[in-house]
Amino acid sequence: MSAPLDAAAQAPRIAIAMKGYPRLSETFIAQELLGLQQRGVAFAIWSLRRPTDVARHLMHNQITAPVSYLPEYLHDEPGRVLRGVLRALLRPGFARLLPVFLRDLARDRTRNRLRRFGQACVMARELPADITHLHVHYLHTPASVIRYAALLRGLSWSFSAHAKDIWTTPDWEKREKIASAAWGVTCTRDGHRELARLADRPDKVDLVYHGLDLARFPAPPSRPARDGGDAADPVRFVTIGRAVEKKGFDDLLSALAQLPAGLHWRLAHIGGGEKLKALQAQAADLGLGDRVTWAGPKAQGDVIAALREADLFVLPSRQAGDGDRDGLPNVVMEAASQGLPIVATDFAGIPEFVREGVEGLLVPPGDVAALAGALAALAVAPERRAALGEAAHQRLTSAFSAAAGLDWIAARLRASSGERP
């Protein structure tokens, strides 16, 4: 899609903030930023922390917006923080911010709350004068910084809420942030119901699916009819995601251990994460070590290659102990882009895309036996896998293209910033 305007040549009127940029695990944010740029929306990127991923998505290399990094820890840049706080004290907006911050601090007496205040002071001081609207990804920590900065500068702000930020943020905080924002979006019906419950007016939060920019993906490949009976050519499962509790990869390993002894299969896992070593140890304990490949974090090209080599995509998401859960993971739609059948849990935003028996098989979250049964059933049925994969690709192209959502967000941001369409 060609840009109607040269976004890079315009002085940005919008600042888009997030916790970290760029991040491999947030392809949906990169896709949105690139889509806005292609639609001629001029924006600047503000990040609460510097990148930690070694690799970058190809999309990140195409995004030309200027990037500013706030001090992740206030003691790292004390001079910068002090200048921001002193400037904040002189702003008329400080009288608006102070009671809000003190109420928040009374209910959340943590260093993180003080850090958000300091970051907001820095951002308010360093924002260019041309910026008229702030937008933030995630309703928890990043939204606190943007809300405080908006109060200091007298600007409007909006939010995109996704998954963890919806389910782990206290109700009082979500309610007050939604009321303070001009508008917001979220990406699943599950999340939309939760935010609508707390919203100060019915039209404050809209449901906008991320969808997928189909131009980034090749057409699905043709696949051999593997049925798990050939040890030299096993059925290939693939799963993608950070090794964290809500992804349920420990359930997946337990399910794989229950597959019939005569079924020949391999699993490739793509992603990093805090539980990776524990999962590797679990695989070894279950006797699966030589059947599971731990590929680590990968850039987009490598992810697509892995999807094209696979016969089936699996994602056993569940709710974590702290309430965290997935939304509609982009990796599910990326698997569909390559015509893969999907085995996943009937949980969070997944059934909004995958319909039982149509695009894949859904099992209850945490049900290891059901997960093993679904994998076993499809491993030996290449024709059924092909039909499910074709249906998944058709659903993606007919109902989950990113274009409509990007057009909507671009129009709202332009209106909020005072830019004429």
MOFEN-V58444 format. One record per pair of residues at least 24 apart in sequence whose ideal C-beta (glycine too) atoms are under 8 Angstrom apart, sorted by the first residue. I is the first residue (numbers start at 0). J is the second residue. Records with the same first field share a line. If there is no record, write none. Layout:
# MOFEN-V58444
I->J + J
This chain:
# MOFEN-V58444
0->34 + 37 + 38 + 214 + 402
1->37
2->36 + 37 + 38 + 39
3->38 + 39
4->39 + 41
5->39
6->35 + 36 + 38 + 39 + 40 + 41 + 42 + 63 + 64
7->36 + 41 + 63 + 64
9->39 + 41
10->41 + 127 + 129
11->41 + 42 + 43 + 64 + 65 + 127 + 129 + 130
12->41 + 42 + 129 + 130 + 131 + 132 + 416 + 417 + 418
13->40 + 41 + 42 + 43 + 130 + 131 + 132 + 133 + 134 + 412 + 415 + 416
14->42 + 43 + 44 + 45 + 126 + 130 + 132 + 133 + 134
15->42 + 43 + 44 + 45 + 64 + 133 + 134 + 135 + 136
16->44 + 45 + 46 + 47 + 122 + 133 + 134 + 135 + 136 + 141 + 144 + 145
17->44 + 45 + 46 + 47 + 135 + 136 + 137 + 141
18->46 + 47 + 48 + 136 + 137 + 140 + 141
19->46 + 47 + 48 + 49 + 50 + 51
20->44 + 46 + 50 + 66
21->50 + 52 + 55 + 56 + 59
22->50 + 51 + 52
23->52 + 54 + 55 + 56 + 296 + 297 + 298
24->240 + 241 + 270 + 296
25->136
26->56 + 58 + 299 + 329 + 333
27->161 + 186 + 209 + 329
28->136
29->56 + 58 + 59 + 62
30->58 + 209 + 211 + 212 + 215 + 329 + 401
31->159 + 209 + 405 + 408
32->58 + 62 + 64
33->58 + 61 + 62 + 212
34->212 + 401 + 402 + 405 + 409
35->405 + 408 + 409 + 412
36->61 + 62 + 63 + 64
38->405 + 406 + 409
40->409 + 412 + 413 + 418
42->134 + 412
43->67 + 127 + 130
45->69 + 122
47->71 + 118 + 140 + 141 + 144
52->296
53->296
54->296 + 297 + 298
55->298
56->298 + 299
57->215 + 298 + 299 + 300
58->215 + 299
67->125
69->118 + 121 + 122 + 144
70->117 + 118 + 121
72->114
73->113 + 114 + 117 + 118
79->121
80->117 + 120 + 121
82->121 + 124
83->117 + 120 + 121 + 122 + 123 + 124 + 125
84->117 + 120
86->120 + 123 + 124
87->120 + 123 + 124 + 151
90->123 + 151 + 152
91->153
92->123 + 150 + 151 + 152 + 153
93->151
95->150 + 151 + 153
96->147 + 150 + 151
99->146 + 147 + 150
100->147
103->143 + 172
106->169 + 171 + 172
107->172
111->140
112->143
115->140 + 143 + 144 + 147
116->147
118->144
119->143 + 144 + 145 + 146 + 147 + 148 + 151
120->147 + 148 + 151
122->148
123->147 + 148 + 151 + 152
126->152
130->154
131->155 + 415 + 416 + 417
132->156 + 157 + 181 + 412 + 415 + 416 + 417
133->157
134->158 + 159 + 412 + 415
135->159
136->161
137->161 + 163 + 164
138->164 + 165 + 168 + 173 + 176 + 183
139->163 + 164 + 167 + 168 + 172
142->176 + 180
143->172 + 176
146->176 + 179 + 180
149->179
155->181 + 415
156->180 + 181
157->181 + 182 + 183 + 184 + 411 + 412 + 415
158->183 + 184
159->183 + 184 + 185 + 186 + 408
160->184 + 185 + 186 + 190 + 194 + 204
161->185 + 186 + 190 + 326
162->187 + 190 + 323 + 324 + 325 + 326 + 347
163->245 + 323 + 324
165->190 + 193 + 194 + 326
166->193 + 318 + 322 + 323 + 324
167->321 + 322 + 323
170->197
173->197
174->199
177->203 + 204
181->415
182->411 + 415
184->408
185->326
186->326 + 327 + 348
187->326 + 327 + 347 + 348 + 351
188->348 + 351
189->326 + 347 + 348 + 351
190->326 + 348
205->407
207->404 + 407 + 408
208->327 + 351 + 399 + 404
209->327 + 329 + 332 + 401 + 404
210->332 + 399 + 400 + 401 + 402 + 403 + 404
211->329 + 332 + 333 + 336 + 395 + 399 + 400 + 401
212->400 + 401 + 402
213->336 + 395 + 396 + 400 + 401
215->299
216->303 + 333 + 336 + 337
217->303 + 307 + 337
219->307 + 336 + 337 + 338 + 339 + 388 + 392
220->307 + 337 + 338
222->310 + 338 + 381 + 384 + 385
223->381
224->381 + 382
225->310 + 381
226->378 + 379 + 380 + 381
227->262 + 263 + 264 + 378 + 379
228->261 + 263 + 379
229->263
230->263
232->263
233->263 + 264 + 265
234->262 + 263 + 264 + 265 + 310 + 311 + 378
235->264 + 265 + 267 + 308 + 309 + 310 + 311
236->264 + 265 + 266 + 267 + 309 + 310 + 311 + 312 + 313 + 374
237->266 + 267 + 268 + 269 + 305 + 306 + 308 + 309 + 311 + 312 + 313 + 334 + 339
238->266 + 267 + 268 + 269 + 312 + 313 + 314
239->268 + 269 + 270 + 302 + 305 + 312 + 314 + 330 + 333 + 334
240->269 + 270 + 272 + 314 + 328 + 330
241->270 + 271 + 272 + 273
242->268 + 270 + 271 + 272 + 273 + 274 + 275 + 277 + 278
243->272 + 273 + 274 + 319 + 323
244->274 + 317 + 319 + 320 + 323
245->316 + 317 + 318 + 319 + 323 + 324 + 325
246->272 + 314 + 315 + 316 + 325
247->314 + 315 + 316 + 317 + 344 + 364 + 365
248->274 + 278 + 315
249->274 + 277 + 278 + 281
250->315 + 317 + 365 + 367 + 370
251->313 + 315 + 370
252->278 + 281 + 282 + 285 + 287 + 291
253->285 + 367
254->315 + 367 + 368 + 370 + 371 + 374
255->285 + 287 + 290 + 291 + 371 + 374
256->285 + 286 + 287
257->367 + 368 + 371
258->371 + 374 + 375 + 378
259->375
262->375 + 378 + 379
264->290 + 374 + 378
265->290 + 291 + 292
266->290 + 291 + 292
267->291 + 292 + 294 + 305 + 308 + 309
268->292 + 293 + 294
269->294 + 295 + 296 + 297 + 301 + 302 + 305
270->295 + 296
271->295 + 296
302->333
303->333 + 337
306->333 + 334 + 336 + 337 + 339
307->337
309->337 + 339
310->339 + 378 + 381 + 384
311->339 + 340 + 341 + 342 + 374 + 377 + 378 + 384
312->339 + 340 + 341 + 342 + 359
313->341 + 342 + 343 + 370 + 374
314->341 + 342 + 343 + 344 + 349
315->343 + 344 + 362 + 364 + 370
316->343 + 344 + 346 + 347 + 349 + 364
317->344 + 346 + 364 + 365
318->346 + 364
325->349
327->351 + 352
332->395 + 399
334->391
335->388 + 391 + 392 + 394 + 395
336->392 + 395
337->392
338->385 + 388 + 389 + 391 + 392
339->388 + 391
340->377 + 383 + 384 + 385 + 387 + 388 + 391
341->387 + 391
342->370 + 373 + 374 + 377
344->370
352->394 + 395 + 399
353->391
354->394
357->387 + 390 + 394
358->387 + 390 + 391 + 394
359->387 + 391
360->387
